[in-house]
Amino acid sequence: MDSNLFKIPPHDSSIHSMLKMRAQHGRPIRVGMIGAGATGRAIALQLGTPIPGIRLAGIANRTPAHGERALREAGIETWETADAAKDAAARIGRGALVLTDDPQVLTRCDAIDLIVEVTGSVDFAASVVLDAIAHGKSVAMVNAELDSLIGPVLKARADEAGVVLTHTDGDEPGVAMTLMRYVQSIGLRPVAGGNIKGMVDYYRTPETQQGWAEKYDQDVKKVTSFADATKLSMETTVLANATGFGVARRGMVGPACGYVRELASLLPPEPMLGGGIVDYCVGAAPHTGAFVVFHETNPLKQAQLAYYKMGDGPFYVLYTPFHLPHIQLPSTIARAVIHRDPTVAPLAGPVCEVVSVAKRDLKAGEKLDGVGGFCCYGLIENRAAARAINALPIAMSEDCVLRRDIAKDSVVGFNDVTAPPARLVDTLWQEQLRRWPASSPADGAPIKREPALT
C-alpha cells in the first residue's frame, strides 16, 4: 500500500474522515468474519449496508448454508467460494465476496485486514484467534466466553505479533470502556462501571428459555446464559481485566433500582475507593446500556455538578442508554485498523474470573453441560479468590464429569471433576497461569483427565 495514501491533516484524522478517504480511494478495510449464527447474521447485515470504508470480504462457517443465509439476509446475492487462502485473495482482489467452510482460508488470506470472531465457541474460537494472530491479522472478538477466560494470554500473543486484539463496542464491556475512557480523558476519576440489566435469575435453564429463543431465532443455551448471570459475569470480567477493577463480592452487588443514577448511593463506597469495582443494576431505567461511576470531593465541583442535576455526590453516575453490538462493531473495526486502538482489551494479567456454580444439587458421574446449560451458572469472582479455591471456570466446564456430589449454589472446582481429553484452551489456560501466577498454590494443581481418544 502507498504509505502516502492516507496522510491527511491532523485535524481530519477522525475515524469517520479516514473511512471516507478509504472509500474514495477504493481501499476499504477488508473484514473476514468467522461464524454465521444469529449474531454473525446481524453483523453481516450491518456491514452489508454498506459502511463507507469497510467491506465484508469473506465469511467462514462450517455449515456453508448458514453463511449463505447471512449473505442473503444482508442483501448480498453473489459470492464465490474458495478452498485456499491464495484463491480467496485473488477473488477478493477482483471485488468478490468469499464464502468458505474453512476459517484458515480467511485467517491466512493476504486480502483480509481484520478478522471478526463470532463463533460463540471457546476451544474452536481460540484456534481461530491464534491462527489469525500468527498470520498478522488483528482480531475483534465478539466472544465474552473466550475473552473472559483467556483474553489476557491472547492479548499477550497479539502484542508479541504486533497486531490488535479487542473486544467490541456495542457489547456492554465496550460501551462501558468507551465511556470510561471519555471520563478519564476529561479529568474525572472513575471508580466503578458495568451493565444495566433487566433481570437476573441464576436458575433459568434451556427449558425455561426455549420459547424466548424460538421467538428471536437464537441458540437456547446462549439466551439462557443471558438470563442466569453467566454472560453478565463474563462481560463484567472483560471490563474488569481491561480496567484493573475487581468485584465487591462474588457475583457483584447488583442492586435493584428505578433509575441508574441511584447507583451513586447503592454501590459500596469502600471497594469503589479501594481500587474500583465492576457491577450491575437490575430494573433501572433506561433498562439497557452501561454505566460509569466517578468520584468527586471538591466542594466547588460538587456545587457545579449539583447545578447540572447530577446529584449531591461524592459519587456520580454517567451512562450510555443503549448497546447495539452489530451496529457499533464497525467503530471497533475502524479503531483497530486505522489507529491500532483496541476498544477494550486486558491491561495485563487476569483480574477476575467466571467460576462455575451449581444450579441444583449435582451428582457424582454427571457430565456438565457448560455455559447456558442445566447444570451450572457462572459468577464473576476476584482472581485471587477464585484461584484460592481452585475454581473451575465455567467456560472450561463443558463435558467435565463430576467426581463427587456438589450442593446447589456451591462452586465447582478443578478437583471436583475429571476433565475431557486435553483441549487447546487447557494449554492456553496453563500458559496464562504461568505468565501471571496467582498467590494460591492451587494454580499448579494437576487436573485429572480421561485418556485422549485415538
C-alpha positions in Angstrom: 0.0 0.0 0.0 1.2 3.5 -0.8 2.4 5.0 2.5 1.3 8.4 1.4 -2.2 7.4 0.5 -3.7 8.2 3.9 -1.6 11.1 5.0 -4.1 13.7 6.0 -4.0 16.8 8.1 -4.2 16.1 11.9 -7.5 17.9 12.2 -9.0 15.5 9.7 -7.8 12.2 11.2 -11.1 11.1 12.8 -12.4 7.6 12.2 -15.2 9.0 10.0 -12.8 11.0 7.8 -10.4 8.2 7.5 -13.1 5.8 6.4 -14.4 8.3 3.9 -10.9 8.6 2.4 -10.5 4.9 2.2 -13.8 4.6 0.4 -12.8 7.4 -2.0 -9.5 5.7 -2.8 -11.1 2.2 -3.2 -9.1 0.8 -0.3 -11.7 -0.2 2.3 -10.9 -2.2 5.4 -11.4 -5.8 4.4 -13.1 -7.9 7.0 -13.3 -11.6 7.3 -16.0 -12.9 9.6 -15.7 -16.4 11.3 -19.2 -17.6 12.3 -22.6 -17.0 10.9 -25.1 -17.6 13.7 -27.6 -15.1 14.9 -25.0 -12.5 15.9 -23.0 -13.2 12.7 -26.1 -12.6 10.6 -26.7 -9.3 12.3 -23.1 -8.2 11.7 -23.3 -9.2 8.1 -26.5 -7.2 7.7 -24.8 -4.1 9.1 -21.5 -4.5 7.2 -23.5 -5.1 4.0 -25.4 -1.8 4.4 -22.7 -0.9 3.2 -20.5 1.1 5.5 -18.2 3.5 3.7 -14.6 2.4 4.1 -15.4 -1.0 5.5 -16.0 -4.1 3.3 -17.2 -7.5 4.3 -14.8 -9.6 2.2 -15.4 -13.1 3.4 -17.4 -15.4 5.7 -16.2 -18.7 7.0 -18.8 -21.1 8.6 -18.5 -24.8 9.0 -22.1 -25.1 7.7 -22.0 -23.1 4.4 -25.8 -22.9 4.3 -25.7 -20.6 7.4 -23.2 -18.4 5.7 -25.4 -18.2 2.6 -28.3 -17.2 4.8 -26.3 -14.4 6.4 -25.3 -13.1 3.0 -28.9 -13.2 1.6 -30.3 -11.5 4.7 -27.7 -8.8 4.2 -28.9 -8.3 0.6 -25.8 -9.8 -0.9 -26.8 -12.0 -3.8 -23.5 -13.0 -5.3 -20.4 -14.6 -3.8 -17.7 -17.0 -4.7 -16.3 -20.0 -2.8 -12.6 -20.6 -2.0 -10.7 -23.6 -0.5 -7.3 -21.9 -0.1 -6.1 -18.5 1.2 -4.4 -17.7 -2.1 -7.6 -18.4 -4.1 -9.6 -16.2 -1.6 -7.1 -13.4 -2.0 -7.4 -13.5 -5.8 -11.2 -13.4 -5.6 -11.4 -10.7 -3.0 -8.9 -8.7 -5.1 -11.2 -8.6 -8.0 -14.1 -7.5 -5.8 -15.8 -10.8 -5.0 -17.0 -11.8 -1.5 -15.7 -15.2 -0.5 -17.7 -17.9 1.3 -15.8 -20.9 2.8 -16.2 -23.6 5.4 -12.6 -23.3 6.5 -11.6 -20.4 8.7 -8.0 -20.7 7.7 -8.9 -19.6 4.2 -9.6 -16.2 5.8 -7.2 -16.1 8.7 -4.3 -16.8 6.3 -5.6 -14.6 3.4 -3.4 -11.6 2.4 -6.5 -9.7 1.3 -8.0 -9.7 4.8 -7.2 -6.8 7.1 -9.1 -7.9 10.2 -10.9 -11.0 11.5 -14.2 -10.7 13.4 -14.5 -13.9 15.5 -18.2 -14.6 16.3 -18.4 -18.3 16.6 -19.8 -18.4 20.1 -17.4 -21.3 20.9 -14.4 -21.5 23.2 -11.9 -24.0 22.0 -12.5 -23.6 18.3 -12.6 -19.8 18.7 -9.2 -19.9 20.4 -7.7 -21.8 17.4 -9.2 -19.2 15.1 -7.8 -16.3 17.1 -4.4 -17.8 17.4 -4.2 -18.6 13.7 -5.2 -15.0 12.8 -2.6 -13.6 15.1 0.1 -15.9 13.7 -0.7 -14.6 10.2 -0.6 -11.0 11.1 -4.3 -10.3 11.4 -5.9 -8.0 14.0 -8.9 -9.6 15.6 -12.2 -8.3 17.0 -13.7 -10.9 19.4 -17.5 -10.9 19.7 -17.0 -13.6 22.3 -17.2 -12.9 26.0 -16.8 -16.6 26.8 -13.3 -16.7 25.3 -12.3 -13.2 26.3 -13.3 -13.6 30.0 -11.4 -16.9 30.2 -8.1 -16.4 28.4 -8.3 -12.9 27.0 -5.1 -11.8 28.8 -2.9 -14.5 27.2 -4.4 -14.0 23.8 -3.7 -10.3 24.2 -0.1 -11.1 25.1 0.2 -13.2 22.0 -1.3 -10.4 19.8 1.1 -7.9 21.3 4.1 -10.1 20.6 2.9 -10.4 17.0 2.3 -6.7 16.6 -1.4 -6.9 15.9 -4.5 -5.7 17.8 -6.8 -7.9 19.8 -10.0 -6.3 21.0 -13.5 -7.0 22.4 -16.2 -4.9 20.7 -18.0 -1.7 21.1 -21.8 -2.3 21.3 -21.3 -5.2 23.7 -21.6 -3.9 27.2 -17.8 -4.1 28.1 -17.0 -2.0 25.0 -19.8 0.5 25.7 -18.7 0.9 29.4 -15.0 1.1 28.4 -15.6 3.8 25.8 -17.5 5.8 28.3 -14.8 5.2 31.0 -12.0 6.4 28.6 -14.0 9.5 28.0 -14.4 10.1 31.7 -10.7 9.7 32.2 -9.9 12.0 29.3 -11.8 14.9 30.9 -10.0 14.6 34.2 -12.6 12.6 36.2 -11.9 9.6 38.4 -13.9 6.5 37.5 -14.4 4.1 40.4 -17.0 1.7 39.0 -18.5 0.5 35.7 -20.8 -2.1 34.5 -24.1 -3.2 32.9 -27.7 -2.1 33.2 -29.8 -5.3 33.3 -33.5 -6.1 33.1 -33.4 -9.3 35.1 -31.1 -11.9 36.6 -32.2 -15.4 37.6 -29.5 -17.9 38.4 -31.8 -20.9 37.9 -33.0 -20.3 34.4 -32.4 -23.3 32.1 -32.8 -24.1 28.4 -36.2 -25.4 29.2 -37.4 -22.1 30.7 -35.8 -20.1 27.9 -36.9 -22.2 24.9 -39.8 -20.0 23.9 -37.8 -16.9 24.0 -35.0 -18.5 22.0 -37.5 -19.6 19.3 -39.2 -16.2 19.2 -35.9 -14.5 18.4 -34.3 -17.3 16.4 -31.4 -17.7 18.8 -29.5 -20.6 20.4 -31.3 -21.6 23.6 -28.1 -22.1 25.6 -26.9 -18.7 24.6 -30.1 -17.0 25.7 -30.1 -19.0 28.9 -26.7 -17.5 29.7 -28.1 -14.1 29.2 -30.7 -14.7 32.0 -28.7 -16.8 34.5 -25.9 -14.2 35.2 -23.3 -16.1 33.2 -23.0 -13.8 30.3 -23.3 -10.8 32.6 -20.4 -12.2 34.7 -18.3 -12.8 31.5 -18.9 -9.3 30.2 -18.0 -7.6 33.5 -14.9 -9.8 33.7 -13.8 -8.5 30.3 -14.3 -5.0 31.7 -12.5 -5.8 35.0 -9.5 -7.2 33.1 -9.4 -4.0 30.9 -9.6 -1.6 33.9 -8.0 -3.4 36.8 -11.2 -3.1 38.8 -12.3 -6.1 40.9 -15.7 -7.1 42.5 -17.0 -6.2 45.9 -18.1 -9.8 46.3 -18.6 -12.9 44.3 -21.4 -12.3 41.7 -21.3 -8.5 42.4 -23.8 -6.4 44.4 -26.3 -5.9 41.6 -28.8 -3.6 43.4 -32.3 -3.2 42.0 -33.4 0.4 41.4 -35.7 2.6 39.4 -33.1 4.8 37.7 -29.4 4.0 37.0 -28.2 7.2 38.8 -29.4 5.8 42.1 -26.3 3.6 41.9 -24.4 6.6 43.3 -25.8 5.7 46.7 -26.3 2.0 46.3 -22.9 0.6 45.5 -20.4 0.1 48.4 -18.0 3.1 48.7 -15.1 1.3 50.3 -14.3 -1.1 47.4 -15.0 1.7 44.9 -12.4 3.9 46.5 -10.1 1.0 47.2 -9.3 0.3 43.6 -12.6 0.3 41.7 -15.3 -2.3 41.0 -17.4 -3.7 38.2 -21.0 -4.3 39.0 -24.5 -4.0 37.6 -28.0 -2.8 38.4 -31.4 -4.5 37.8 -34.6 -3.0 36.5 -33.2 0.6 36.3 -34.2 3.0 33.5 -33.0 3.2 30.8 -33.1 -0.6 31.1 -30.2 -1.2 28.8 -26.6 0.0 28.2 -23.7 0.6 30.5 -22.7 3.0 33.3 -19.6 4.5 34.9 -19.5 5.9 38.4 -17.0 8.7 39.1 -15.9 10.2 42.4 -15.5 13.9 43.2 -14.9 15.6 46.6 -14.0 19.2 45.6 -16.9 21.3 47.1 -16.9 23.8 44.2 -17.0 21.0 41.7 -19.8 19.3 43.6 -21.8 22.5 43.5 -21.4 22.7 39.7 -22.4 19.0 39.3 -25.5 19.6 41.5 -26.4 22.6 39.4 -26.4 20.3 36.3 -28.7 17.9 38.1 -26.0 15.2 38.7 -26.8 14.8 42.4 -25.1 15.8 45.6 -22.0 13.5 45.4 -19.5 12.4 46.1 -20.3 9.6 43.7 -21.9 10.4 40.3 -23.2 8.2 37.5 -22.9 8.6 33.8 -24.4 6.1 31.4 -24.9 5.2 27.8 -28.6 4.2 27.3 -28.0 1.6 24.5 -25.8 -1.2 23.5 -26.1 -2.3 19.8 -23.4 -4.9 19.1 -23.8 -5.3 15.4 -24.3 -1.6 14.8 -21.4 -0.4 16.9 -18.9 -3.1 15.8 -17.7 -1.1 12.8 -16.3 1.5 15.2 -14.1 -1.2 16.8 -13.0 -2.5 13.4 -12.0 1.0 12.2 -10.2 1.9 15.5 -8.3 -1.3 15.4 -7.1 -1.0 11.8 -6.7 2.8 11.5 -5.4 3.8 14.9 -4.4 0.4 16.3 -6.6 1.2 19.2 -8.4 -1.7 21.0 -11.9 -0.7 22.2 -11.5 -2.9 25.3 -8.6 -5.3 26.0 -6.9 -6.7 29.1 -4.3 -4.4 30.8 -2.1 -7.3 31.7 -3.0 -10.5 33.6 -6.5 -11.5 34.7 -8.1 -9.5 37.5 -11.4 -11.5 37.7 -12.6 -14.9 36.5 -16.1 -16.5 36.0 -16.4 -19.6 38.2 -18.9 -22.5 37.9 -21.7 -22.6 40.5 -24.2 -25.5 40.7 -27.8 -24.6 39.6 -29.1 -27.6 41.5 -27.8 -30.4 43.6 -25.4 -32.2 41.2 -24.5 -35.9 41.5 -21.2 -37.7 41.0 -20.9 -39.0 37.5 -22.9 -36.2 35.9 -21.4 -34.6 32.8 -21.5 -30.8 33.0 -23.2 -29.1 30.0 -21.3 -25.8 30.0 -22.4 -22.2 29.6 -26.2 -21.7 29.5 -27.0 -25.3 30.4 -28.9 -27.1 33.1 -26.0 -27.7 35.5 -24.2 -24.5 36.3 -24.4 -20.8 36.2 -21.3 -18.5 36.2 -20.4 -15.9 38.7 -17.6 -13.3 38.5 -15.0 -13.6 41.3 -11.8 -11.8 42.0 -8.9 -13.8 40.5 -7.1 -14.4 43.8 -10.2 -15.7 45.5 -11.0 -18.0 42.5 -7.6 -19.5 42.5 -7.6 -19.9 46.3 -10.4 -22.5 45.9 -9.1 -23.9 42.6 -12.4 -22.9 41.0 -13.4 -24.3 37.6 -14.1 -21.5 35.1 -17.5 -22.1 33.5 -16.1 -21.6 30.0 -14.0 -24.8 30.7 -16.7 -26.8 32.3 -18.4 -28.4 29.3 -18.0 -32.2 29.2 -16.3 -32.3 32.6 -17.5 -35.2 34.7 -18.2 -34.8 38.4 -16.1 -36.9 40.7 -18.3 -36.1 43.8 -21.7 -34.6 44.6 -21.9 -30.8 44.5 -24.6 -29.0 46.5 -26.8 -26.3 44.8 -25.1 -22.9 44.8 -21.7 -24.4 45.6 -18.6 -23.6 43.5 -17.3 -26.4 41.3 -13.5 -26.8 41.5 -11.0 -28.5 39.3 -10.6 -31.1 42.0 -14.3 -31.9 41.7 -14.2 -33.0 38.1 -12.5 -35.2 35.5 -11.8 -33.1 32.5 -12.2 -34.2 28.9 -9.2 -35.0 26.8 -6.8 -32.1 26.6 -8.0 -29.1 24.6 -6.3 -26.1 23.2 -8.0 -23.9 25.8 -6.4 -26.0 28.6 -3.0 -25.3 27.2 -3.7 -21.6 27.0 -5.1 -21.5 30.5 -2.0 -23.1 31.8 0.1 -20.6 29.9 -1.9 -17.8 31.4 -1.3 -19.1 34.9 2.4 -19.3 34.2 2.6 -15.8 32.8 0.7 -14.3 35.7 0.9 -16.6 38.7 -1.7 -16.2 41.4 -0.8 -16.3 45.1 -2.7 -19.6 45.6 -0.8 -22.9 45.3 -3.9 -24.3 43.8 -2.9 -22.8 40.5 -0.5 -25.6 39.9 -2.8 -28.3 41.0 -2.9 -31.2 38.5 -6.1 -31.8 36.6 -7.2 -35.4 36.4 -8.1 -36.3 32.8 -9.6 -39.0 30.8 -7.3 -40.6 28.3 -7.4 -39.0 24.9 -9.3 -40.9 22.2 -7.2 -42.2 19.3 
